Amino acid sequence: MTKARASLISVDATPYYHCVSRCVRRSFLCGYDEHAQQSYEHRRGWIEKRLLALANAFCVDVCAYAIMSNHYHVVLHINTEKANELTQGDVVERWLAFHQGPTLIQRFVQGDKLSEAEAERCSEIIEVWRERLTSISWFMRLLNQHIASEANKEDKCTGHFWEGRFKSQALLDEKALAAAMAYVDLNPVRAAIADTPETSDFTSVKARIEAIETDKPGAVGLLPFVGNPRENMPDGIPFRLMDYLELVDWTGRQCREDKRGHIDDHEPEILNRLGFDSAEWLSTYAQVEKGTLIGSESSIKTALPLLGRKRLCGFRIAAS
């Protein structure tokens, strides 16, 4: 039975979620149609561009993404503090970047004098929009609807482009976040369409590596890495970027067919900090898509009431 989205996504349980959306006809809507001998690879660029544009407007940050030929993965972070700090004008500007606003809001933007009742109604609308700017459901809706519309326009057809609902998994602790991000970034390597992370097109790991190579402060549109947890932590992913890249590189070498069963002597230090041994990490990484909750047993037990659920379920990571 399909679960209500409220039982899958709650910022009180965790701000981090792994989402997957798949094409209906799977084989070539974003890839290469062998039957028609036509490439649709350019649509992967559409998804990447739209994804990062939405992240710039929403208070939903992109931690990792991988856009494949028939589906895409994204790890998202809900930033409620950022949303609460926005002025009403900020909220309106962000929402109208992707929508047509009602006449009342247009008057607000133009600085027209509003009656007390109009001003109150205007505030109500803006507060609804503020909440939506932290909604993964709204984020994914605006991403998928736009891509479906553009693809149907190009194909001169109508109908569904994506499967009915995107899949979401709550990432309940640092271990789950690291495993999901690495799993997403290494999708092309696992699928044997790229040899290394830096050659994996339409992935966040490639974008981050390119930002380093061009001496940019960070990959545009992506939530930055801010180092290991400490007091007065800024907004960002709680790992060091170079530690994470080392982990992704090491994991990618282990999941190659010619490396199966082989563990290098030098393991990334980040595994020790997260409390993983190498075998446990690789097992967790390989099973990321199982269940709707990922975390230690204690993390899952804590999250269940916040999600309005009772049964202990999800993929459990062993406690360190």
LOFITI-572629 format. One record per residue (C-alpha): x, y, z; residue in three letters; chain. Coordinates in steps of 0.001 Angstrom, whole numbers, always signed. Each point is the difference from the previous one (the first is absolute). Example, Ala and Ser with C-alpha at 12.3 -4.5 7.8 and 13.67 -1.06 7.14 Angstrom:
! LOFITI-572629
+12300,-4500,+7800,ALA,A $
+1370,+3440,-660,SER,A $
This chain:
! LOFITI-572629
+0,+0,+0,MET,A $
+1221,+3494,-847,THR,A $
+1002,+1952,+3098,LYS,A $
-1155,+3573,+556,ALA,A $
+2832,+2431,-664,ARG,A $
-365,+1373,+3554,ALA,A $
+1089,-3393,+1336,SER,A $
+3098,+90,-2213,LEU,A $
+1166,+3620,+327,ILE,A $
+125,+1990,+3238,SER,A $
+2651,+2586,+772,VAL,A $
-462,-844,+3693,ASP,A $
+1347,-3479,-728,ALA,A $
+2843,+1097,-2315,THR,A $
+680,+2761,-2526,PRO,A $
+1758,-2431,-2403,TYR,A $
-1785,-2110,-2669,TYR,A $
+1039,-2190,-2909,HIS,A $
-2496,+252,-2867,CYS,A $
-269,-1989,-3234,VAL,A $
-2205,+670,-3016,SER,A $
-269,-2395,-2935,ARG,A $
-1252,+375,-3566,CYS,A $
-3155,-1901,-919,VAL,A $
+1351,-1639,-3118,ARG,A $
+3428,-390,+1572,ARG,A $
+2220,-810,-2956,SER,A $
+666,+3216,-1876,PHE,A $
-1909,+3056,+1178,LEU,A $
+3222,+1545,+1287,CYS,A $
+2436,-2323,-1763,GLY,A $
+414,-1648,-3415,TYR,A $
-2917,-1583,-1891,ASP,A $
+1497,-3007,-1793,GLU,A $
-3207,-612,-1973,HIS,A $
-251,+3549,-1370,ALA,A $
+3786,+504,-11,GLN,A $
-484,+3334,+1743,GLN,A $
+1751,+1510,+3000,SER,A $
-1859,+1739,+2809,TYR,A $
+3113,+524,+2110,GLU,A $
-495,+3774,-83,HIS,A $
-2973,-431,+2337,ARG,A $
+2391,-938,+2785,ARG,A $
+1340,+3528,-307,GLY,A $
-3544,+1337,+292,TRP,A $
-437,-1827,+3301,ILE,A $
+3336,+1185,+1394,GLU,A $
-707,+3628,-937,LYS,A $
-3532,-38,+1429,ARG,A $
+1134,-1783,+3175,LEU,A $
+2635,+2611,+805,LEU,A $
-2311,+2884,-912,ALA,A $
-2637,-1290,+2429,LEU,A $
+2640,-407,+2713,ALA,A $
+913,+3661,-481,ASN,A $
-3619,+1074,+619,ALA,A $
-1224,-2571,+2520,PHE,A $
+1245,-497,+3534,CYS,A $
+770,-3572,-1029,VAL,A $
+3712,-604,-527,ASP,A $
+1524,-2532,-2403,VAL,A $
+2657,-2160,+1695,CYS,A $
+511,-2495,-2821,ALA,A $
-1553,-976,-3314,TYR,A $
+469,-2417,-2879,ALA,A $
-2060,+224,-3183,ILE,A $
-112,-3288,-1872,MET,A $
-1623,-922,-3319,SER,A $
-3322,-1162,+1481,ASN,A $
-34,+1339,+3570,HIS,A $
+1716,+2420,+2320,TYR,A $
+1093,+51,+3639,HIS,A $
+268,+3029,+2236,VAL,A $
+886,+461,+3684,VAL,A $
-1812,+3047,+1373,LEU,A $
+248,+2051,+3190,HIS,A $
-2969,+1971,+1362,ILE,A $
+1231,+3359,+1304,ASN,A $
-2794,+1349,+2222,THR,A $
+2261,+2546,+1733,GLU,A $
+776,+1598,-3334,LYS,A $
-3716,+135,-871,ALA,A $
-884,+1634,+3326,ASN,A $
+2616,+2705,-547,GLU,A $
-1412,+1069,-3389,LEU,A $
-1888,+3269,-176,THR,A $
-3427,+3,-1605,GLN,A $
+1552,+1625,-3043,GLY,A $
+2613,-2797,-187,ASP,A $
-2696,-2662,+146,VAL,A $
-2021,+1653,-2767,VAL,A $
+3061,+404,-2231,GLU,A $
+981,-3645,+408,ARG,A $
-3503,-1369,-549,TRP,A $
-730,+2197,-3023,LEU,A $
+3192,-1227,-1659,ALA,A $
-2038,-3097,-911,PHE,A $
-3634,+1141,+257,HIS,A $
-2406,+2687,-1099,GLN,A $
-1159,+1864,+3090,GLY,A $
-3584,+1191,+620,PRO,A $
-886,+3633,-632,THR,A $
+143,+816,+3708,LEU,A $
+3611,-1159,+203,ILE,A $
+864,+1918,-3151,GLN,A $
-1312,+3132,+1697,ARG,A $
+2089,-827,+3095,PHE,A $
+3105,-330,-2178,VAL,A $
-726,+3332,-1699,GLN,A $
-332,+1712,+3373,GLY,A $
-3675,+919,-410,ASP,A $
-1876,+1135,+3092,LYS,A $
-2024,-2942,+1366,LEU,A $
-2959,+28,+2335,SER,A $
+353,-1709,+3375,GLU,A $
-1978,-3000,-1268,ALA,A $
+2089,-195,-3184,GLU,A $
+3250,+234,+1959,ALA,A $
-1166,-2805,+2319,GLU,A $
-962,-2207,-2940,ARG,A $
+3312,+768,-1660,CYS,A $
+1864,-1115,+3139,SER,A $
-2014,-3229,+121,GLU,A $
+942,-842,-3596,ILE,A $
+3662,+775,+611,ILE,A $
+143,-2209,+3111,GLU,A $
-1457,-2888,-2020,VAL,A $
+2724,+567,-2575,TRP,A $
+2660,+162,+2733,ARG,A $
-1054,-3469,+1160,GLU,A $
-15,-1320,-3556,ARG,A $
+3563,+1219,-507,LEU,A $
+1058,-2681,+2521,THR,A $
-2159,-2725,-1567,SER,A $
+1771,-2850,-1789,ILE,A $
-3338,-944,-1589,SER,A $
-345,+3459,-1577,TRP,A $
+3677,-35,-997,PHE,A $
-315,-3358,-1763,MET,A $
-3331,+974,-1575,ARG,A $
+1458,+3115,-1617,LEU,A $
+3014,-1967,-1189,LEU,A $
-1909,-2911,-1499,ASN,A $
-2907,+1944,-1493,GLN,A $
+2335,+2334,-1865,HIS,A $
+2099,-2828,-1457,ILE,A $
-3110,-1981,-1006,ALA,A $
-1467,+3043,-1736,SER,A $
+3208,+718,-1911,GLU,A $
+438,-3643,-1033,ALA,A $
-3610,-367,-1158,ASN,A $
+339,+3236,-1950,LYS,A $
+3132,-1330,-1685,GLU,A $
-1652,-3370,-717,ASP,A $
-3238,+1665,-1150,LYS,A $
-2019,-2237,+2307,CYS,A $
-1867,-34,+3296,THR,A $
+23,-2383,+2931,GLY,A $
+2094,-890,+3010,HIS,A $
+3759,+428,-103,PHE,A $
+746,-1027,+3599,TRP,A $
-1389,-2758,+2165,GLU,A $
-2827,+1275,+2195,GLY,A $
+1991,+746,+3176,ARG,A $
+3596,+514,+836,PHE,A $
+1534,-2314,+2593,LYS,A $
+1381,+1619,+3150,SER,A $
+2157,-1338,+2824,GLN,A $
+653,+1753,+3294,ALA,A $
+3722,+159,+821,LEU,A $
+11,+14,+3783,LEU,A $
+3665,+423,+925,ASP,A $
+3463,+799,-1378,GLU,A $
+632,-3598,-1008,LYS,A $
-3179,-101,-2069,ALA,A $
+773,+3367,-1598,LEU,A $
+3532,-1021,-1003,ALA,A $
-1172,-3355,-1394,ALA,A $
-2829,+1547,-2023,ALA,A $
+2180,+2773,-1421,MET,A $
+2741,-2434,-1034,ALA,A $
-2590,-2360,-1487,TYR,A $
-1469,+2843,-2052,VAL,A $
+3333,+1403,-1164,ASP,A $
+1240,-3449,-1045,LEU,A $
-3111,-1001,-1990,ASN,A $
+1725,+397,-3396,PRO,A $
+3000,-2028,+1207,VAL,A $
-2281,-2758,+1290,ARG,A $
-1881,+45,-3323,ALA,A $
+3312,-293,-1903,ALA,A $
-618,+3177,-2004,ILE,A $
+2914,+1821,+1668,ALA,A $
+3381,-1236,+1199,ASP,A $
+593,+2590,+2715,THR,A $
-1959,+2583,+2010,PRO,A $
+1652,+2894,-1849,GLU,A $
-1233,-1364,-3371,THR,A $
-3562,-610,+1242,SER,A $
-2105,+2457,-1981,ASP,A $
-2988,+1673,+1645,PHE,A $
+1069,-791,+3557,THR,A $
+690,+2214,+2985,SER,A $
+3379,-1613,+621,VAL,A $
+1201,+1034,-3462,LYS,A $
-1323,+3528,+584,ALA,A $
+1877,+209,+3314,ARG,A $
+3237,-1294,-1527,ILE,A $
-272,+2465,-2891,GLU,A $
-506,+2831,+2503,ALA,A $
+3264,-1007,+1718,ILE,A $
+1877,-248,-3308,GLU,A $
-1180,+3481,-1068,THR,A $
+827,+1422,+3444,ASP,A $
-3590,+979,+748,LYS,A $
-1202,+257,+3620,PRO,A $
-2611,-2704,-518,GLY,A $
-2219,-1699,-2550,ALA,A $
-2807,+2382,-992,VAL,A $
-3385,-1008,+1382,GLY,A $
+1278,-2730,+2321,LEU,A $
-15,-10,+3794,LEU,A $
+3640,+450,+1071,PRO,A $
+2021,-2285,+2243,PHE,A $
+757,+1762,+3296,VAL,A $
+2233,-2481,+1818,GLY,A $
-540,-2343,+2920,ASN,A $
-2721,+809,+2590,PRO,A $
+974,+2663,+2539,ARG,A $
-1502,+2904,+1878,GLU,A $
-1348,+2913,-2062,ASN,A $
-181,-2127,-3147,MET,A $
-926,+1983,-3146,PRO,A $
-2628,-1379,-2385,ASP,A $
+1426,-2841,-2009,GLY,A $
+833,-3673,-253,ILE,A $
+1745,-1211,+3215,PRO,A $
+3088,-1476,-1696,PHE,A $
+3186,+1350,-1500,ARG,A $
-155,+113,-3798,LEU,A $
+3367,-1686,-555,MET,A $
-910,-2780,+2457,ASP,A $
-3241,-588,-1897,TYR,A $
+1708,-15,-3414,LEU,A $
+2548,-2509,+1310,GLU,A $
-2865,-2164,+1280,LEU,A $
-1813,+139,-3348,VAL,A $
+3178,-831,-1930,ASP,A $
+843,-2905,+2310,TRP,A $
-3566,-1359,-79,THR,A $
-130,+292,-3792,GLY,A $
+3102,-2157,-307,ARG,A $
-1532,-2654,+2254,GLN,A $
-3289,-239,-1939,CYS,A $
+1674,-553,-3393,ARG,A $
-361,-3496,-1426,GLU,A $
+3777,-471,-165,ASP,A $
+341,+984,+3682,LYS,A $
-2745,-2135,+1522,ARG,A $
+1007,-1333,+3412,GLY,A $
+3198,+2041,+146,HIS,A $
+537,+2606,+2724,ILE,A $
+2936,+2380,-310,ASP,A $
+2352,+282,+2967,ASP,A $
-588,+3747,+298,HIS,A $
-3573,+690,+1045,GLU,A $
-1351,+3571,+153,PRO,A $
+189,+1565,+3449,GLU,A $
-3619,+1101,-243,ILE,A $
-1049,-3645,+474,LEU,A $
+1543,+39,+3472,ASN,A $
-1714,+3253,+920,ARG,A $
-3370,-1363,-1095,LEU,A $
+595,-3257,+1876,GLY,A $
+31,-2278,-3071,PHE,A $
+2362,-2839,-730,ASP,A $
+616,-479,-3723,SER,A $
-2225,-3061,-441,ALA,A $
-2895,+1609,+1868,GLU,A $
+322,+3191,-2058,TRP,A $
-68,-1853,-3324,LEU,A $
-2995,-2059,+1126,SER,A $
-1872,+3148,+1042,THR,A $
+954,+1826,-3206,TYR,A $
-1214,-2903,-2160,ALA,A $
-3404,-137,+1711,GLN,A $
-827,+3708,+173,VAL,A $
-3254,-214,-1983,GLU,A $
-1565,-2497,+2426,LYS,A $
-2824,+1324,+2175,GLY,A $
-1328,+3499,+600,THR,A $
+2145,+693,+3073,LEU,A $
+3779,-362,+233,ILE,A $
+1881,+288,+3268,GLY,A $
+1061,-1763,+3172,SER,A $
-2688,-1865,+1936,GLU,A $
-53,+2748,+2628,SER,A $
-382,+2684,-2714,SER,A $
-2904,-1867,-1565,ILE,A $
-1739,-469,+3372,LYS,A $
+324,+3712,+693,THR,A $
-1344,+959,-3432,ALA,A $
-3072,-2270,-76,LEU,A $
-2311,+2109,+2228,PRO,A $
+1092,+3155,-1814,LEU,A $
-1148,-1598,-3245,LEU,A $
-3226,-1284,+1550,GLY,A $
+1084,-3612,-367,ARG,A $
+205,-2853,+2525,LYS,A $
+1678,-2994,-1594,ARG,A $
+3810,-253,+125,LEU,A $
+892,-81,-3689,CYS,A $
+2619,+1265,-2422,GLY,A $
+3615,-911,-722,PHE,A $
+1880,-169,+3294,ARG,A $
+3665,+920,+161,ILE,A $
+1922,-1742,+2760,ALA,A $
+885,+2230,+2966,ALA,A $
+3671,+920,+353,SER,A $
